[in-house]
């Protein structure tokens, strides 16, 4: 049996996270000793590791709880668990595509600032330079008067 501190060390979670997940009902096999102190056996450690993995994937606590409850109901819930994981995977893929767009934008910005630092470009994000700009830069909004100026 392991204490909260030991369970945290084993799983790589913080003691706060171990307590939080326990309090949210995400560790169904956690036990209490005679002093009402949480004690974790190997099954509890496995639940903690599973919760950690799902949480790191971005799954919300309430969905993790639903998943755990389905697991506890047994094999009859495999289709529901599979659907839940597939839904989460699809949401994660959407977030990944969004993150890729963010990275592409940041790469453009990095290239712009590198060009500015190297003297190959003026600072197109500085309003004082907008009158000098003879082209449109894709990620900077210009009012019609600046665009047509």
C-alpha positions as CSV (number, residue, x, y, z in Angstrom):
1,X,0.0,0.0,0.0
2,X,1.2,3.5,-0.9
3,X,0.6,6.9,0.7
4,X,-0.4,9.9,-1.4
5,X,3.2,11.0,-1.4
6,X,4.4,7.6,-2.6
7,X,1.6,7.4,-5.2
8,X,2.6,10.8,-6.5
9,X,6.2,9.8,-6.8
10,X,5.3,6.5,-8.6
11,X,3.0,8.1,-11.1
12,X,4.8,11.4,-11.6
13,X,1.7,13.3,-10.5
14,X,1.7,16.0,-7.8
15,X,0.3,15.1,-4.4
16,X,-2.4,17.7,-5.1
17,X,-3.4,16.0,-8.4
18,X,-3.5,12.6,-6.6
19,X,-5.9,14.0,-4.0
20,X,-7.9,15.9,-6.6
21,X,-8.4,12.8,-8.7
22,X,-9.3,10.8,-5.7
23,X,-11.8,13.4,-4.5
24,X,-13.4,13.5,-8.0
25,X,-14.1,9.7,-7.8
26,X,-11.6,8.9,-10.5
27,X,-9.7,6.3,-8.5
28,X,-12.4,3.8,-7.5
29,X,-10.0,1.4,-5.8
30,X,-8.5,3.9,-3.4
31,X,-8.8,2.8,0.2
32,X,-8.6,4.5,3.6
33,X,-6.7,3.3,6.6
34,X,-7.9,3.5,10.2
35,X,-6.9,7.2,10.3
36,X,-8.9,7.9,7.1
37,X,-5.7,8.4,5.2
38,X,-5.8,7.5,1.5
39,X,-3.9,4.4,0.6
40,X,-3.1,3.2,-2.9
41,X,-2.6,-0.4,-4.0
42,X,-1.3,-1.4,-7.4
43,X,-4.8,-1.2,-8.9
44,X,-5.2,2.3,-7.6
45,X,-1.8,3.2,-9.1
46,X,-3.0,1.8,-12.5
47,X,-6.1,4.0,-12.3
48,X,-3.9,7.0,-11.5
49,X,-1.7,6.3,-14.5
50,X,-4.8,5.9,-16.7
51,X,-6.3,9.1,-15.5
52,X,-2.9,10.9,-16.0
53,X,-2.8,9.7,-19.6
54,X,-6.4,10.8,-20.4
55,X,-5.9,14.1,-18.7
56,X,-2.6,14.7,-20.6
57,X,-4.6,14.0,-23.8
58,X,-6.8,17.0,-23.0
59,X,-9.8,15.0,-21.8
60,X,-11.9,16.9,-19.3
61,X,-12.4,15.5,-15.8
62,X,-16.1,15.0,-16.3
63,X,-15.5,12.9,-19.4
64,X,-12.8,10.9,-17.6
65,X,-15.3,10.2,-14.8
66,X,-17.8,9.0,-17.4
67,X,-15.2,6.8,-18.9
68,X,-14.2,5.3,-15.6
69,X,-17.8,4.7,-14.6
70,X,-18.3,2.8,-17.9
71,X,-15.1,0.8,-17.3
72,X,-16.5,-0.2,-13.9
73,X,-19.8,-1.4,-15.5
74,X,-17.8,-4.1,-17.5
75,X,-17.5,-5.4,-21.0
76,X,-21.1,-4.4,-22.0
77,X,-19.9,-0.8,-22.1
78,X,-17.0,-1.4,-24.5
79,X,-19.0,0.2,-27.4
80,X,-19.7,3.3,-25.4
81,X,-16.1,3.6,-24.2
82,X,-14.8,3.2,-27.7
83,X,-17.2,5.9,-28.9
84,X,-16.1,8.2,-26.1
85,X,-12.4,7.7,-27.0
86,X,-13.1,8.2,-30.7
87,X,-15.0,11.5,-30.0
88,X,-12.1,12.7,-27.9
89,X,-9.6,11.7,-30.6
90,X,-11.6,13.6,-33.2
91,X,-11.6,16.7,-30.9
92,X,-7.8,16.3,-30.4
93,X,-7.3,16.1,-34.1
94,X,-9.2,19.4,-34.6
95,X,-7.1,21.0,-32.0
96,X,-3.9,19.6,-33.6
97,X,-4.9,21.2,-37.0
98,X,-5.6,24.5,-35.2
99,X,-2.2,24.3,-33.5
100,X,-0.6,23.7,-36.9
101,X,-2.2,26.9,-38.2
102,X,-0.9,28.8,-35.1
103,X,2.6,27.4,-35.7
104,X,2.5,28.4,-39.4
105,X,1.5,32.0,-38.4
106,X,4.2,32.1,-35.8
107,X,6.7,30.9,-38.4
108,X,5.7,33.7,-40.7
109,X,6.0,36.2,-37.9
110,X,9.4,34.8,-36.9
111,X,10.6,35.2,-40.6
112,X,9.3,38.7,-40.6
113,X,11.1,39.7,-37.5
114,X,14.3,38.0,-38.7
115,X,14.1,40.0,-41.9
116,X,13.5,43.2,-39.8
117,X,16.5,42.4,-37.6
118,X,18.7,41.7,-40.6
119,X,17.6,45.0,-42.3
120,X,15.9,43.2,-45.2
121,X,12.5,44.6,-44.3
122,X,11.0,47.5,-42.4
123,X,8.7,46.8,-39.4
124,X,5.3,46.3,-41.1
125,X,3.7,46.0,-37.7
126,X,4.7,49.5,-36.6
127,X,1.9,52.0,-37.6
128,X,4.6,54.7,-38.1
129,X,5.9,52.7,-41.1
130,X,2.5,52.0,-42.7
131,X,2.7,55.0,-45.1
132,X,6.0,53.6,-46.4
133,X,4.6,50.2,-47.1
134,X,4.0,49.5,-50.8
135,X,2.7,45.9,-50.3
136,X,0.3,44.0,-48.1
137,X,1.7,41.7,-45.5
138,X,-0.7,38.7,-45.0
139,X,-1.1,38.8,-41.3
140,X,-1.4,42.6,-40.7
141,X,-4.7,44.4,-41.1
142,X,-4.5,47.7,-42.8
143,X,-7.3,50.2,-43.1
144,X,-8.5,51.2,-46.6
145,X,-6.7,54.6,-46.4
146,X,-3.4,52.9,-45.7
147,X,-4.0,50.2,-48.3
148,X,-4.9,52.7,-51.0
149,X,-2.6,55.5,-49.7
